[in-house]
Amino acid sequence: VVVWALMSSVGGVLTGSVHAFAQLETVESFDEEAGARLEHKLYEIVRQARVTDAGVSLIRLPEIEINAFLTHQAVARLPIGITSPSVEIGASDHVSVRAIVDLSAIRDQRERTWLDPLRYLGGQLLAVASGRVRAGNGEALLEIRSVTVGGIPVPTTVLQEVVSFYTRTKE
C-alpha cells in the first residue's frame, strides 16, 4: 500500500520497462525538503520508465526521504483508513513497512467465514509487513516474510486483502 501511495502520488503507474535502479539507504531524521527530494526522484523514475533507451541509472531512495515524503507530500493522497505510514530499511536489503490501518472497513466489505483471520480483526491497528527487497534489471521485488496486525502475527493473505481493498479503485 505504501509503494502504491508513493507511485500514485506522482501521477501514475510505471508501464513498460523501468530503467532506473533504486537503491534504498538509511538516514537518521527527515523534514519536508527531504520529502520534496523524493518526490522529484519518483518523477524521474517514472520519466525514465517511459523512455525506451534511457539506459540504467542509480537513484538512491534514502529512508529519510521516503518517510518525509509519506509525512508531508503523500499524506493527503493516502487512502482513507491508512494513517502514520513509515518505512524502516535495515541491513541485507531488509525493509519493514508500517501503518495504522482501519481493519473494520476491510472486514465489513464482505461476509467472512470462521476460518478467515479478518473476521476477528477490527478497529484501527498497527499493521507491519517485513521482508526483503531485491532489485535489478529495471525491476524491484518485495518478498514479504512476516506480517503482524496489532503485534500479532497473521498470514500474508491478510496483507494481500488489505492491499487489494485499498487499491481496487482508482481513488
N, C-alpha and C positions, 0 to 999 in steps of 0.2 A: 504494500500500500504506500509506503514511504517512497519507494522508487517511482511508483505511478504518480504520486504527487509531485515529485521532482520533475518528471518529464512532462506531465500535463501542464505544469505551471509555466513552462517555456513555450507552450503553444503547440504541442503535437507529440506524436509518437514517432519513433525512428522507423523509417522504412528503408528497404534495400540494405546494402552492407554498410556497416559502421566502420569507418576507417580511423577512428580515434580510439586510443587505448587509455583507459582511465586507471590511474594508479592511486589507491587510497593511502593516506598517511594521517598520522595523529598529530594534533596540536592542542595546546592547553585551553585557551579561552576564546570567546567569539564576540563579535559585535555586528551591527547592521552592515558595515562596509564589507566584512568578510562574506556575508550573505550575498551582497551585490557582486562580489568577485565570482562566487559560484554560479550565480545566475548568468553572468557573462560567459563562463566556461560551458554551461549547459547549452546556451545558444550556439556556441562554437562547435560543440559535439554534434548538435542537430544539423548545423550548416555543413560540416564535413561529411555527415552521413548521406547528405543529398548530392554530394559531388562524387562522381564515379571514379575520378582519378586523383583524389585528394592525397593519396599516399597515407602513410602511417605516422601519427604524431602522438606524443605522450602528453596527456592532460592530467595533471595531478588534482585530485579531489580531496583536500585535507578535511579531516573530521571537523575542525573548527569552522570551515566554510559551509559544510553540509548542515551542521546544527544551527549555525547563524541563519542560513537560508530558511530552514524549517521554522525557526523562531520569528523571523522578520518578514521575508518575502513570500513564503508559501503558506503562512498560517491562515490567511483569508481564503485560500484556494483549496484547503483540505476539506474532505467530505465532512458533513455534519456527523457528529458522533466520534470523530477522531480528534484528540487533543494531545498536547505535550509530546509530540514525536521527537525522537532523538536517535542518533546513531553512535555506536562506540566501535572503534576499529582497534583490533588487537594484533598480536604477532601472528605470523604464519597465515596471513590472509583471513583471519577470523574477524567476523563482524557480528554485531548484536544490534537489532533494531527494536525500539520500544515505543509504545504509545498507549495512551488511555483510550480504550475502545468501548463503545456502547453496545454491549452484547445482547441487551434486551431487544433492541431493534432487529438485530440479526436473527435471534431466536424466534421472534414473533412473525417473521416473514413467511413461514410455512409450518405445517404440523410436523412434530418430531416424534420419533419412536423412542421407546425407553432405552435403547442402545445408543442413541445419538448423544454425544457429550454436551452439545449445545443446549439440549433440553434442560440441563441442570445449571447452566450459567446464565447470569443476568446482571444488569446494572452496568456501571462504568468501572471497568477493571483494567489494571495494567497488563498489557499483553507484550511478551518479549519473544522474539524469534532470533535464534543464534545459529550461525553456520559459517560457511567458508565461501569466499568469493574467488573465483578463478576467471581470469581474463586473458584474452589473446586472440589474434586473427580477427579483430573487429567485433568480438562478442564477449559478453560477460555472463557468467553463470553463478547463481547463488544456490548453494547446496544447503538446505535447511537441515540442521542436525537436532535442534530441540525447540520446543515451543512451550511457554508457560503462560497461564492466564491467572492472575491473582496469586502468583507464586506457585501454582500447582501445575505440574507437567501435564500436557494434553497432547493427543495425537496431532500430527501435522495436518490432518484433514480439517481440523478446526481453523487453522491459519488459512487453508485454501478457501474455506467458506467465507471467512472474514474478507479476504481479498476479492473473492467473487461478488460478495454483497456490495462492496464499495466501488467496484469497477464495472458493474453490469450496465451502466448507462453512461452517456457522455458526461453528465454532470458529476 
